Amino acid sequence: MAAAKKKTAPKKALVKKPLRQTVTAKKTPIPSSKKPVAKKPVAKKPAAKKSLGKKAAAKKPAAKKPAAGKAAAKKTPAGIPEILRDAALKVLDEKQAEEIVTISLAGRSSVADYIIIASARANRQVAALADYLREAFATLGVRQIRIEGQSEANWVLVDAGDVIIHIFRPDVRRYYDLDGIWQKNRTAPSEP
């Protein structure tokens, strides 16, 4: 028995079809039997100032210089140390801390930009203020918050990096007198 060869149909050559070309035709309006819709009146904008010519248009108004002093400081965007300081002061004020003192160390120390010293009436309030400060800083995204002395709660130090907060009981605050130490180290403003 001889093996019969299968006959296969000859392969047809593949013919590429031309890509369909898109033809854009001009759109002609179709007459409509509908009535035209009335347009709502548009409020007029105030007229623009007329230009005074090429020379006047070329001149640009001079940029305003920032005001010196406290007003300029309020307009500048607050950095992270200022945000942390403000958050700490808000917590201390809301939770009834007493005798809150803020000392700026910006440019004077590499340890922190601000030191805040506050008093609390009892050990329990000292410890609670430290917890509230930790929560406030955590919501702002501060990852490393160190708290020292919370178990005794006579003097608690909350270190948030750029801001360090000391919370004392009143008698302990008088004994260590950090306010007085920093007052002595402050540089007196020069008078003209």
C-alpha positions as CSV (number, residue, x, y, z in Angstrom):
1,M,0.0,0.0,0.0
2,A,1.4,3.1,-1.0
3,A,0.9,6.2,1.0
4,A,-1.4,8.5,-0.7
5,K,-0.3,12.1,-0.8
6,K,-2.7,14.5,0.4
7,K,-3.5,17.2,-2.1
8,T,-3.4,20.6,-0.6
9,A,-4.9,23.6,-2.1
10,P,-2.5,26.1,-3.4
11,K,-2.0,29.0,-0.9
12,K,-3.5,32.2,-1.9
13,A,-1.4,35.2,-1.8
14,L,-2.4,37.6,0.9
15,V,-3.6,40.8,-0.5
16,K,-3.3,43.9,1.7
17,K,-6.3,46.0,1.6
18,P,-5.8,49.7,1.4
19,L,-6.4,51.6,4.6
20,R,-9.6,53.3,4.8
21,Q,-9.2,56.9,4.3
22,T,-11.3,59.3,6.2
23,V,-12.9,61.9,4.1
24,T,-14.2,65.0,5.8
25,A,-17.1,66.6,4.1
26,K,-18.3,70.1,4.7
27,K,-21.3,70.1,6.9
28,T,-24.2,71.9,5.5
29,P,-26.9,73.1,7.7
30,I,-30.1,71.1,7.5
31,P,-33.1,73.2,7.3
32,S,-35.2,72.7,10.4
33,S,-38.9,73.2,10.9
34,K,-38.2,74.3,14.5
35,K,-38.4,77.9,15.6
36,P,-35.1,79.5,16.5
37,V,-34.4,79.5,20.3
38,A,-34.0,83.0,21.8
39,K,-30.7,83.5,23.5
40,K,-30.4,84.8,27.0
41,P,-29.0,88.2,27.4
42,V,-25.3,88.1,28.5
43,A,-24.2,90.4,31.3
44,K,-21.7,92.9,30.0
45,K,-18.2,92.8,31.5
46,P,-16.6,96.1,32.6
47,A,-14.7,97.8,29.9
48,A,-11.0,97.2,29.8
49,K,-8.7,100.1,30.3
50,K,-7.6,101.6,27.0
51,S,-3.9,101.3,26.3
52,L,-2.0,104.6,25.9
53,G,0.2,103.4,23.1
54,K,3.3,101.2,22.7
55,K,5.5,103.1,25.2
56,A,2.9,102.9,28.0
57,A,2.3,99.2,27.3
58,A,6.0,98.4,27.4
59,K,6.4,99.8,31.0
60,K,5.6,97.4,33.7
61,P,4.4,98.6,37.1
62,A,7.1,98.4,39.7
63,A,6.9,95.5,42.1
64,K,5.9,96.4,45.6
65,K,8.6,95.9,48.2
66,P,7.6,93.9,51.2
67,A,6.9,95.9,54.3
68,A,9.6,95.6,57.0
69,G,8.8,94.4,60.5
70,K,6.0,92.3,61.9
71,A,3.7,92.7,58.9
72,A,6.3,91.1,56.6
73,A,6.8,88.2,58.9
74,K,3.1,87.4,58.8
75,K,3.0,87.3,55.0
76,T,5.9,84.9,54.6
77,P,4.9,81.2,54.5
78,A,5.6,79.4,57.7
79,G,8.2,76.7,57.7
80,I,8.0,73.4,59.6
81,P,9.5,74.8,62.8
82,E,6.8,77.5,62.9
83,I,4.0,75.1,62.1
84,L,5.2,72.8,65.0
85,R,5.6,75.8,67.3
86,D,2.0,77.0,66.5
87,A,0.6,73.5,67.0
88,A,2.3,73.2,70.4
89,L,1.1,76.6,71.5
90,K,-2.4,75.8,70.4
91,V,-2.4,72.5,72.4
92,L,-0.9,74.2,75.5
93,D,-3.4,77.0,75.4
94,E,-6.4,74.7,74.8
95,K,-5.4,72.4,77.6
96,Q,-4.9,75.2,80.1
97,A,-1.2,75.2,80.5
98,E,0.1,78.3,82.5
99,E,2.9,80.8,82.0
100,I,3.7,79.8,78.4
101,V,7.0,81.3,77.2
102,T,8.4,80.8,73.7
103,I,12.1,81.4,73.1
104,S,13.5,81.5,69.5
105,L,16.8,79.8,68.9
106,A,16.9,80.2,65.2
107,G,20.4,81.1,64.1
108,R,21.7,80.7,67.7
109,S,21.6,76.9,68.2
110,S,21.7,73.8,66.1
111,V,19.7,71.9,68.6
112,A,16.3,73.4,67.8
113,D,14.6,76.5,66.4
114,Y,12.2,77.1,69.3
115,I,12.0,76.2,73.0
116,I,8.7,76.5,74.7
117,I,8.4,76.5,78.5
118,A,5.1,76.0,80.2
119,S,3.7,75.1,83.7
120,A,0.9,72.7,84.7
121,R,-0.9,72.6,88.0
122,A,-0.4,68.9,88.8
123,N,1.7,65.9,87.8
124,R,-1.3,64.4,86.0
125,Q,-1.8,67.5,83.9
126,V,2.0,67.5,83.0
127,A,1.8,64.0,81.7
128,A,-1.5,64.6,79.9
129,L,-0.1,67.7,78.1
130,A,2.9,65.6,76.9
131,D,0.4,63.1,75.4
132,Y,-1.6,65.8,73.7
133,L,1.5,67.3,72.2
134,R,2.6,63.8,70.9
135,E,-0.8,63.4,69.2
136,A,-0.7,66.9,67.7
137,F,2.8,66.4,66.3
138,A,1.9,62.9,65.0
139,T,-1.0,64.4,63.0
140,L,1.4,66.9,61.4
141,G,3.6,64.0,60.3
142,V,6.5,64.2,62.8
143,R,7.8,60.7,63.1
144,Q,10.3,60.9,65.9
145,I,8.9,62.4,69.0
146,R,10.8,61.8,72.2
147,I,9.3,62.3,75.6
148,E,11.4,62.2,78.7
149,G,10.3,62.3,82.4
150,Q,6.7,61.4,81.8
151,S,6.6,58.7,84.5
152,E,7.5,61.1,87.3
153,A,5.7,64.0,85.6
154,N,7.5,66.8,87.5
155,W,9.3,68.0,84.4
156,V,8.5,66.6,81.0
157,L,10.6,67.3,77.9
158,V,8.9,66.8,74.5
159,D,11.4,66.8,71.7
160,A,9.9,67.2,68.2
161,G,13.2,68.0,66.5
162,D,12.8,71.7,65.6
163,V,10.7,72.5,68.7
164,I,11.5,71.4,72.3
165,I,8.8,71.8,74.9
166,H,9.5,71.8,78.7
167,I,6.4,71.3,80.9
168,F,7.0,71.8,84.6
169,R,5.1,71.8,87.8
170,P,5.3,75.4,89.2
171,D,7.7,74.6,92.0
172,V,10.1,72.6,89.8
173,R,10.0,75.4,87.2
174,R,11.1,78.0,89.8
175,Y,13.9,75.7,91.0
176,Y,15.5,75.1,87.6
177,D,14.7,78.6,86.3
178,L,15.1,77.9,82.6
179,D,13.4,81.2,81.8
180,G,16.1,83.1,83.7
181,I,18.9,81.2,82.0
182,W,17.6,81.9,78.6
183,Q,16.8,85.5,79.4
184,K,20.5,86.0,80.4
185,N,21.7,84.3,77.2
186,R,19.5,86.4,74.9
187,T,21.3,89.1,72.9
188,A,19.9,92.5,73.6
189,P,18.7,94.3,70.4
190,S,21.0,97.0,69.4
191,E,19.7,100.5,69.5
192,P,20.6,103.0,66.7
